């Protein structure tokens, strides 16, 4: 790796609170050997790190390509392509967690993601204020039940808290 690429790599690793996300991944990996309750959170933290690199740096900040490469009308195409890659990564992560720790831990991790914990962590670790309206969470439990096509910050936080409770219930009692 040449110096310029190394500089960019270390910039990304040290950007805002990303080092905290990385430290939590490492700590969770070690702690999960003894305390399996942290495995679902490890799932979400790894997925979040992937999303911060992929979505925030590549798509939003145009980290690897000049701005002129992207045409505004192509934004949806690039986002859709990224979401396919993200989902493939999450399914591989699900399979890995299932094989290494067991299916219930992978399911609990998926529930945390489904209940939008990873989306909340994305904003927290990038030190971006949580939006007041969340228009892209139609795939979450509250999003599927919500006819107004968006969730408020309060609804997202309540949903995330419920997801944490369900996750803990699965890990502790199933």
C-alpha positions in Angstrom: 0.0 0.0 0.0 1.5 3.3 -1.0 1.7 6.3 1.3 -1.2 8.2 -0.2 -3.5 5.2 0.0 -2.4 4.6 3.6 -3.1 8.1 4.5 -6.7 7.8 3.2 -7.1 4.4 4.9 -6.1 5.8 8.3 -8.2 8.9 7.7 -11.3 6.7 7.3 -10.4 4.5 10.3 -10.0 7.6 12.5 -13.0 9.5 11.2 -15.3 10.8 13.9 -16.3 7.9 16.2 -15.4 5.1 13.8 -12.6 4.0 16.1 -15.2 3.5 18.9 -17.1 1.2 16.5 -14.0 -0.7 15.7 -13.0 -1.0 19.4 -16.5 -2.3 20.2 -16.2 -4.9 17.5 -12.9 -6.1 18.9 -14.1 -6.0 22.5 -17.4 -7.8 21.5 -15.4 -10.5 19.6 -13.3 -11.2 22.7 -16.2 -11.0 25.2 -18.5 -13.1 23.0 -16.2 -16.1 23.7 -17.5 -16.2 27.2 -20.7 -14.1 27.1 -22.8 -15.0 24.1 -25.3 -12.1 24.8 -22.9 -9.7 23.0 -22.9 -11.8 19.8 -26.0 -10.1 18.2 -24.5 -6.7 19.0 -21.3 -7.9 17.3 -23.4 -8.7 14.3 -24.9 -5.1 14.2 -21.5 -3.4 14.9 -19.8 -5.3 12.0 -22.8 -4.5 9.7 -22.6 -0.9 10.8 -18.9 -0.6 10.0 -19.6 -2.0 6.5 -22.4 0.5 6.0 -20.3 3.5 7.2 -17.5 2.6 4.8 -19.8 1.7 1.9 -22.6 4.1 2.1 -21.1 7.1 3.8 -17.6 7.2 2.3 -18.2 5.6 -1.1 -21.8 6.8 -2.0 -22.3 10.0 0.0 -18.8 11.4 0.1 -17.7 10.0 -3.3 -14.5 8.8 -1.7 -13.1 6.8 -4.6 -14.4 8.6 -7.7 -14.5 12.2 -8.7 -17.8 14.0 -8.3 -18.1 14.5 -12.1 -18.3 10.7 -12.5 -21.7 10.6 -10.8 -24.7 12.0 -12.5 -27.5 13.2 -10.3 -30.1 11.0 -11.9 -27.9 7.9 -11.3 -28.1 8.4 -7.5 -30.9 5.8 -7.1 -29.0 3.3 -9.3 -25.8 3.6 -7.2 -27.8 3.4 -4.0 -29.7 0.3 -5.2 -26.5 -1.4 -6.3 -24.9 -0.6 -2.9 -28.0 -2.1 -1.1 -27.6 -5.3 -3.0 -23.9 -5.5 -1.9 -24.9 -4.6 1.7 -27.6 -7.3 1.8 -25.2 -9.9 0.5 -22.6 -8.9 3.2 -25.3 -9.1 5.9 -26.4 -12.6 4.8 -22.8 -13.8 4.8 -22.4 -12.3 8.3 -25.6 -14.1 9.3 -24.2 -17.4 8.0 -20.9 -16.8 9.7 -22.5 -16.0 13.1 -24.8 -19.0 12.7 -21.8 -21.4 12.1 -19.5 -20.0 14.7 -22.0 -19.1 17.5 -25.3 -20.7 16.6 -28.5 -19.8 14.8 -30.3 -18.1 17.7 -27.4 -15.5 17.9 -27.6 -14.8 14.2 -31.4 -14.4 14.4 -31.0 -12.1 17.4 -28.5 -10.0 15.5 -30.8 -9.9 12.5 -33.6 -8.7 14.7 -31.4 -5.9 16.0 -30.8 -4.8 12.4 -34.4 -5.2 11.4 -35.5 -3.0 14.3 -33.1 -0.3 13.0 -30.4 -0.4 15.7 -27.7 -0.4 12.9 -29.3 2.7 11.4 -29.2 4.5 14.7 -25.6 3.5 15.3 -24.7 4.7 11.8 -25.7 8.2 12.8 -24.2 8.0 16.3 -20.7 6.8 15.2 -20.6 9.3 12.3 -21.6 12.0 14.8 -24.5 13.1 12.6 -27.7 14.2 14.4 -30.5 11.7 14.2 -33.0 12.8 11.5 -36.5 13.9 12.7 -38.1 11.8 9.9 -36.8 8.5 8.6 -38.2 7.8 5.1 -36.2 4.7 4.2 -37.3 2.4 7.1 -40.3 0.9 5.4 -38.7 -2.5 5.8 -38.7 -2.4 9.6 -41.7 -3.6 11.7 -43.0 -0.1 12.4 -42.3 1.0 8.8 -44.4 -1.9 7.5 -47.3 -0.9 9.8 -47.1 2.8 9.1 -49.3 4.3 6.4 -47.6 7.7 6.4 -44.4 6.2 4.7 -42.0 7.6 7.3 -41.1 7.2 10.9 -40.3 9.9 13.4 -37.1 9.9 15.5 -39.1 8.9 18.6 -40.8 6.0 16.7 -37.4 4.8 15.5 -35.9 4.9 19.0 -38.8 3.1 20.5 -38.6 0.4 17.8 -34.9 0.1 18.4 -35.4 -0.3 22.2 -38.1 -3.0 21.5 -35.6 -4.8 19.2 -33.0 -4.8 21.9 -35.5 -6.3 24.4 -36.5 -9.0 21.9 -32.9 -9.8 21.1 -32.1 -10.2 24.8 -35.1 -12.4 25.3 -34.1 -14.7 22.4 -30.5 -15.0 23.7 -31.4 -15.4 27.3 -34.5 -17.6 27.2 -34.5 -19.6 23.9 
